[in-house]
Amino acid sequence: MKGRNLAILAAVVIAVLAYILLVERHKPTSEEARKEADKVLRDFDRDAVEAFVIDRDGTRVRLEKVGEEWRLREPIDFPADSSLVSSTLGSVENLSADRRLAADEVDPAEYGLDTPVAELRLEMAGGGERSIVVGDELPLGSKRALRVDDGSEIVIASGWFVSDLERGVDEWRSRDVIDFLESDIASIDIESGPDSIRAARLDDGWELLMPLRDLADEDHISGLISDLRAMRIQEFLGDASDPTELGLDLPEYELTIIRSDGGEPLRLDLGATREGDSSTEVACRRGDDEYFWATGSVRTRLSKAPVLWRSKKVMPFETWEAEELRVTTPESSLSLVQDGSIWRFADESEADLPKVQERLRALATLEATDYDLMAPMTREMGNVEVVLEQDDEEEERPLIRFDFYAPLEEGGRAMVQVTGRDTVMGVDVGKVEEILGNLEELRPENEDQSTADSE
């Protein structure tokens, strides 16, 4: 009997714990329940709002949620300031009632509800709707009378949130010129007079397609996208703007950005400039009919000559991705394989890790000083092969081969050809010697020899 009682008691304890975990823990605390009861809009889920409409002074503003973003639909169609929308919904969600009065006890005219200052309607997911009708400011304070939802009660609440509803149309418009990340972009086209530049994403990097085909300067293109993302609209212009007056009949720059998700391409033209309050501003046309003045620092990066958009680095790679390193010169050669955090020679002996990493960094950061040189006719200084880790188990590991050639004349530049680039480049001969020279220093000194040397 004693064992049976213990079993029953244990079952009861388990049941109580399960109830607490599954039910009670999800119930609001008394403080949370009190705050919810005090809210103007009870049981309001801001994340379920799909659109909201503000009617004020004969003007209607309508905003709709499109995916994860907000868009202004009335009185114009334009991207909305999503952070401002979120802030407004937060104000509505947290608005607390000071008093609640039955509608039949109140004369609407006394509270300005017969001719409201503003009306807010919130369209909810599933077809529901919430609403707030805003009356006049009450005497001796900033309180407002509000008619909520079906109008069965009048709520007296702080009027601070009304400033959100009084914003002009332009205040609801997004000030961002572009609103997507570098990873969202498949290609960029830039036209400037007779010059054309086209760059396309290549795995994690960029490839230059025009004015010639080559590896693109990833830092420059990333900087360009950062500059575009940093552009802010300073003044909105009407649809009737004169493109000629804005220098947009013959734009200085015409950009077309293709999105990787297949979304509608972004077309952006840059025209005349003017001095703003703190910086130079540029006239812009986005698409066919969106005209505005925006910050113009991006023009500095766009002004770079097209041929200079090619990568300065001979072949950049991440040194931590290297798994094998093979170096061959007329005098010697070596082969190293990464084993965890250690590099080993073919005979399994351990290599000097800092010096191996130093050579890899020298390769990964090696910069070209000249391009499109004649095919090398000089002696070969040596070559280096770097095998990188594979992204896909079904594919072969990527291999980059650098072939170095001696300068044509004393004091000249060495030359290099590299996998993935159809050009012969000039490079600093001193940098090449750092990469190819004295391969034996990659072997750690024998401890006995080190001791003898110190003595």
C-alpha positions in Angstrom: 0.0 0.0 0.0 2.8 2.4 0.8 4.4 1.9 -2.6 1.1 2.4 -4.3 0.5 5.6 -2.4 3.9 6.9 -3.4 3.2 6.0 -7.1 -0.1 7.9 -6.9 1.6 10.9 -5.3 4.4 10.9 -7.9 1.8 10.8 -10.7 -0.1 13.8 -9.1 3.2 15.8 -8.9 4.0 15.0 -12.5 0.5 16.1 -13.6 0.8 19.4 -11.7 4.2 20.1 -13.1 3.0 19.3 -16.7 0.0 21.7 -16.2 2.3 24.4 -15.0 4.7 23.9 -17.9 2.1 23.6 -20.6 -0.6 25.9 -19.4 0.2 28.2 -16.5 3.6 29.4 -17.8 1.9 30.8 -21.0 -0.7 32.7 -19.1 0.0 36.4 -18.6 1.0 37.5 -15.1 -1.4 39.7 -13.2 0.7 42.8 -14.1 0.6 41.8 -17.8 -3.1 41.2 -17.6 -3.6 44.7 -16.0 -1.6 46.4 -18.7 -3.6 44.5 -21.4 -6.9 45.6 -19.9 -5.7 49.2 -19.8 -4.8 49.3 -23.5 -7.0 51.3 -25.9 -7.0 48.4 -28.4 -7.3 45.2 -26.4 -6.0 42.0 -27.9 -4.3 43.9 -30.6 -1.6 42.0 -32.6 0.5 44.5 -34.5 2.1 41.7 -36.6 -1.3 40.8 -38.0 -1.8 44.3 -39.5 -1.8 44.0 -43.3 -2.7 47.6 -44.1 -3.7 50.8 -42.4 -5.5 53.9 -43.5 -5.3 57.4 -42.0 -8.0 59.9 -43.0 -7.2 63.5 -41.9 -8.1 67.0 -43.3 -9.7 65.5 -46.4 -6.5 63.5 -47.2 -6.2 59.8 -47.1 -2.9 57.9 -46.5 -3.0 54.2 -47.1 0.0 51.9 -46.5 0.1 48.1 -47.3 2.4 45.4 -46.2 4.1 43.7 -49.1 6.1 40.7 -48.0 8.2 42.0 -45.1 8.2 45.6 -46.3 5.7 48.4 -46.3 4.5 50.4 -49.3 2.6 53.7 -49.6 -0.4 53.1 -51.9 -2.4 56.4 -51.5 -2.2 59.2 -52.4 0.8 57.9 -54.3 2.6 54.6 -54.9 6.0 54.7 -53.3 8.2 52.6 -50.9 7.3 53.4 -47.3 9.6 54.0 -44.4 9.1 50.6 -42.7 10.8 51.7 -39.5 8.3 54.7 -39.2 5.4 52.3 -39.8 6.7 50.0 -37.1 7.0 52.9 -34.7 3.5 54.0 -35.4 2.1 50.5 -34.9 4.0 50.3 -31.6 2.5 53.6 -30.5 -1.0 52.3 -31.2 -0.3 49.0 -29.5 1.0 50.6 -26.3 -1.6 53.4 -26.1 -3.3 53.2 -22.7 -6.8 54.3 -21.7 -7.1 56.7 -18.8 -10.9 56.4 -18.7 -13.6 54.4 -20.5 -17.1 55.9 -21.0 -20.2 54.3 -22.4 -21.1 55.8 -25.7 -24.7 56.5 -24.7 -23.4 58.7 -21.8 -21.4 61.0 -24.0 -22.3 63.7 -26.4 -19.9 63.2 -29.4 -20.0 66.9 -30.2 -18.6 67.8 -26.8 -15.5 65.7 -27.5 -15.1 66.6 -31.2 -16.1 63.1 -32.3 -18.9 64.4 -34.6 -16.2 66.1 -36.8 -13.1 63.9 -35.9 -9.5 65.2 -36.2 -8.4 61.9 -37.7 -9.5 58.4 -38.2 -7.2 55.3 -38.2 -8.4 52.0 -39.7 -6.2 48.9 -39.3 -6.9 46.0 -41.7 -6.0 42.7 -40.1 -5.0 39.3 -41.4 -8.1 37.2 -41.9 -10.4 40.1 -42.9 -10.9 41.8 -39.5 -10.6 45.5 -38.9 -9.7 47.7 -35.9 -10.3 51.4 -35.8 -9.7 54.6 -33.7 -11.6 57.8 -34.3 -9.8 60.8 -32.8 -11.6 63.8 -31.3 -10.5 67.2 -30.2 -7.9 67.9 -27.6 -9.6 68.2 -24.2 -9.2 71.3 -22.0 -6.5 71.5 -19.5 -4.2 68.9 -21.0 -3.3 66.9 -24.0 -5.9 64.2 -23.6 -8.1 63.0 -26.5 -11.4 61.3 -26.7 -11.3 58.2 -28.9 -14.1 56.1 -30.4 -12.7 52.6 -30.6 -13.8 49.8 -33.0 -17.6 49.4 -32.9 -18.1 52.6 -31.0 -19.7 51.1 -27.9 -17.4 53.1 -25.7 -15.5 56.3 -25.7 -11.9 56.2 -24.4 -10.0 59.1 -22.9 -6.3 58.7 -23.6 -3.1 60.6 -24.0 -3.0 62.5 -27.3 0.8 62.1 -27.9 0.2 59.4 -30.6 -1.8 61.8 -32.8 1.5 63.3 -34.0 2.1 60.0 -35.8 -1.2 60.4 -37.7 -0.5 64.0 -38.6 2.6 63.2 -40.7 2.6 64.5 -44.2 2.8 62.1 -47.2 6.5 62.7 -47.8 7.2 61.8 -44.2 5.8 58.3 -44.8 8.0 57.8 -47.9 11.2 55.8 -47.5 14.4 57.9 -47.8 16.4 54.9 -49.0 17.5 54.9 -52.6 18.1 51.1 -52.6 16.9 48.7 -49.9 18.7 45.4 -50.7 22.0 43.9 -49.8 25.0 43.0 -51.9 24.0 39.3 -51.7 20.7 40.2 -53.3 22.3 41.5 -56.4 23.1 39.4 -59.5 24.6 42.0 -61.7 25.2 45.8 -62.1 25.3 47.7 -65.4 26.7 51.3 -65.5 26.5 53.6 -68.5 28.3 56.9 -68.6 28.5 58.5 -72.0 30.5 56.2 -74.2 31.7 54.1 -71.3 30.0 50.8 -70.2 30.7 48.7 -67.1 29.0 45.4 -66.3 29.8 43.2 -63.4 28.1 40.0 -62.3 28.3 37.9 -59.2 30.6 34.9 -59.4 30.1 32.6 -56.4 31.2 34.8 -53.5 33.0 37.3 -55.7 32.5 39.5 -58.8 33.4 39.1 -62.5 33.9 42.0 -64.8 32.1 41.5 -68.2 32.5 45.0 -69.7 34.5 46.8 -71.0 36.5 43.6 -70.9 36.2 40.2 -69.3 38.3 39.8 -66.1 38.2 39.3 -62.4 36.5 42.4 -60.9 37.8 44.5 -58.0 35.5 43.1 -55.3 36.4 45.8 -52.8 35.5 48.5 -55.3 32.1 47.0 -56.1 31.3 46.2 -52.5 32.1 49.9 -51.8 29.9 51.0 -54.6 27.0 49.0 -53.2 27.6 50.4 -49.7 27.6 53.9 -51.1 24.3 53.2 -52.9 22.8 51.8 -49.7 24.0 54.9 -47.8 22.3 57.3 -50.3 19.4 59.2 -48.7 16.7 61.1 -50.4 16.8 64.8 -49.4 13.9 66.2 -51.5 11.1 64.5 -53.3 10.1 65.9 -56.7 6.8 65.6 -58.5 6.0 63.4 -61.5 5.9 66.5 -63.7 9.6 67.3 -63.1 11.5 68.4 -66.2 14.3 65.9 -66.9 16.2 68.5 -68.9 16.4 70.9 -65.9 17.6 68.1 -63.7 20.2 66.9 -66.2 18.4 63.6 -66.6 17.6 63.9 -70.3 21.3 62.8 -70.8 22.2 61.4 -67.3 25.8 61.4 -66.2 25.4 57.8 -65.0 22.7 55.2 -65.7 22.6 52.2 -63.4 20.7 49.0 -63.8 20.7 46.5 -60.9 19.5 43.0 -61.5 18.2 41.2 -58.4 19.3 37.6 -57.7 15.7 36.6 -56.7 14.3 37.6 -60.1 12.5 40.6 -58.8 12.0 43.7 -60.8 15.3 45.4 -61.8 16.2 48.7 -60.3 17.0 51.5 -62.8 18.6 54.6 -61.4 19.8 57.7 -63.4 22.0 60.4 -61.9 22.0 63.9 -63.4 22.7 67.4 -62.2 24.3 68.3 -58.9 23.8 71.0 -56.3 25.3 71.9 -52.9 23.1 70.7 -50.1 23.2 71.7 -46.4 26.1 69.3 -45.6 27.2 67.7 -48.9 26.8 67.6 -52.7 23.4 66.3 -53.8 22.5 64.7 -57.1 19.3 64.7 -59.1 17.9 61.1 -59.5 15.3 59.3 -61.5 14.4 55.9 -60.2 12.4 53.8 -62.6 10.3 55.9 -65.0 8.7 58.5 -62.8 10.3 58.8 -59.3 12.3 62.0 -59.2 14.3 63.3 -56.2 17.5 64.9 -54.9 19.7 62.6 -52.9 23.1 62.6 -51.3 25.7 62.2 -54.1 28.9 60.8 -52.6 28.5 57.6 -54.8 29.6 59.7 -57.8 33.2 59.6 -56.6 33.3 55.8 -56.9 31.4 55.8 -60.2 34.0 58.2 -61.7 36.7 55.5 -61.7 37.9 54.7 -65.2 36.2 51.5 -66.5 39.5 49.6 -67.0 40.3 50.2 -63.4 37.3 48.2 -62.2 39.3 45.0 -62.7 40.9 43.3 -59.7 44.2 44.7 -58.4 44.8 41.4 -56.6 46.2 38.8 -58.9 44.0 36.1 -57.5 42.5 36.7 -54.1 41.5 33.8 -51.9 41.0 33.0 -48.2 44.2 31.6 -46.8 42.2 29.5 -44.3 40.7 27.6 -47.2 44.0 26.4 -48.5 44.6 22.6 -48.0 47.6 22.0 -50.2 50.6 24.2 -51.2 53.1 23.2 -53.9 56.0 25.4 -54.8 58.4 24.7 -57.7 61.5 26.7 -58.7 64.5 25.8 -61.0 66.5 25.0 -57.9 64.0 23.1 -55.7 60.4 22.2 -54.9 58.2 21.3 -52.0 54.7 20.0 -51.3 52.7 20.7 -48.2 49.4 19.3 -47.0 47.3 20.7 -44.2 46.6 18.3 -41.4 44.2 20.0 -39.0 46.1 23.1 -37.8 49.4 21.7 -38.9 51.2 21.8 -42.3 53.2 18.7 -43.2 55.8 17.9 -45.9 55.5 14.8 -48.0 57.7 12.9 -45.6 55.2 13.8 -42.8 57.5 16.2 -41.1 55.9 19.3 -39.7 56.4 22.7 -41.5 56.9 26.1 -39.8 53.3 27.2 -39.5 53.9 31.0 -39.3 56.1 31.0 -42.4 53.7 28.9 -44.4 50.9 31.3 -43.5 53.1 34.2 -44.5 53.7 32.8 -48.0 50.0 32.1 -48.4 49.1 35.7 -47.4 51.7 37.0 -49.8 50.0 35.1 -52.6 46.5 36.0 -51.6 47.3 39.7 -51.5 49.7 39.9 -54.4 48.7 42.9 -56.5 49.1 43.6 -60.2 50.9 46.7 -61.4 50.2 46.2 -65.1 47.8 44.2 -67.3 47.6 42.6 -70.7 51.3 42.3 -71.2 52.8 40.3 -74.1 53.1 36.5 -73.5 56.3 35.9 -71.4 59.4 35.3 -73.4 61.7 35.3 -70.3 62.8 32.5 -68.1 60.4 31.0 -65.6 61.1 32.0 -62.0 58.8 29.2 -60.7 55.2 28.3 -60.0 52.9 27.8 -57.1 49.8 25.7 -56.8 47.2 26.2 -54.1 44.5 23.7 -53.6 41.4 25.0 -51.7 38.8 23.2 -49.8 35.8 22.1 -51.8 32.3 23.6 -51.3 30.5 20.6 -52.8 31.7 17.0 -52.1 30.8 16.0 -55.7 33.1 18.6 -57.2 36.9 18.6 -57.5 38.8 20.8 -55.1 39.6 24.2 -56.7 43.2 24.6 -57.7 44.9 28.0 -58.4 48.2 28.0 -60.3 50.5 31.0 -60.4 53.3 30.9 -63.1 56.0 33.6 -62.5 58.4 34.9 -65.1 61.5 37.0 -64.8 61.5 40.8 -65.7 62.3 41.7 -69.3 65.1 44.0 -68.0 67.0 44.8 -64.9 64.8 46.5 -62.3 61.6 45.7 -64.2 58.5 44.0 -63.1 58.1 40.2 -62.9 55.2 38.7 -64.9 52.6 36.3 -63.8 49.8 34.2 -65.3 47.2 32.7 -63.0 44.3 30.3 -63.3 41.0 32.1 -64.0 42.4 35.2 -65.6 43.2 35.5 -69.4 45.9 38.2 -69.0 49.6 38.5 -68.3 50.1 40.8 -65.3 53.1 42.7 -64.0 54.0 42.3 -60.4 56.7 43.5 -58.0 59.7 41.2 -58.5 60.5 41.5 -54.8 57.1 40.1 -53.8 57.7 37.2 -56.1 61.1 36.4 -54.5 59.4 36.4 -51.1 57.0 33.8 -52.3 59.5 31.6 -54.2 62.7 32.2 -52.4 64.5 30.0 -49.8 62.0 27.2 -49.5 64.1 25.5 -46.8 63.2 28.1 -44.3 59.7 26.5 -44.2 61.3 23.5 -42.4 61.7 24.2 -38.6 65.3 24.2 -37.4 66.5 21.0 -35.8 66.6 21.4 -32.1 70.1 20.1 -31.8 71.3 22.5 -34.5 69.5 25.3 -32.8 71.2 24.5 -29.5 74.6 24.3 -31.2 74.1 27.6 -33.0 73.2 29.3 -29.7 76.4 28.0 -28.0 
